């Protein structure tokens, strides 16, 4: 997921969409996604 979020063309839009709809996913997934969304996408490994 981190590599997907780091995509230069679509990564930011994907992250923003997930942030906007975070309340629609299960609590366990919210916790997982929050951690990933906080990380710097430029640190993703190829």
C-alpha positions in Angstrom: 0.0 0.0 0.0 2.8 2.4 0.7 4.1 2.0 -2.8 0.7 2.7 -4.1 0.4 5.8 -2.0 3.8 6.9 -3.2 2.7 6.8 -6.9 3.6 10.2 -8.3 0.5 10.3 -10.6 -2.3 8.9 -8.4 -0.9 8.5 -4.9 -2.1 11.8 -3.4 -5.6 11.3 -4.8 -5.8 7.8 -3.4 -4.6 9.0 0.0 -7.1 11.9 0.1 -10.0 9.6 -1.0 -9.1 7.2 1.8 -8.9 10.0 4.4 -12.3 11.3 3.2 -14.0 7.9 3.5 -12.2 6.6 6.5 -15.3 6.4 8.6 -16.9 4.0 6.1 -14.4 1.2 6.7 -14.3 -1.1 9.7 -12.5 0.1 12.9 -9.7 -2.4 12.6 -9.0 -1.2 9.0 -9.2 2.5 10.1 -6.4 1.9 12.6 -4.3 0.1 9.9 -4.9 2.9 7.3 -4.3 5.7 9.7 -0.8 4.4 10.4 0.0 4.1 6.7 -1.6 7.4 5.8 0.6 9.1 8.4 3.8 7.7 7.0 5.8 9.7 4.4 5.0 8.1 1.0 8.4 8.9 -0.3 9.8 6.4 2.1 8.1 3.5 0.4 10.3 0.7 -0.8 10.0 -0.4 -4.5 
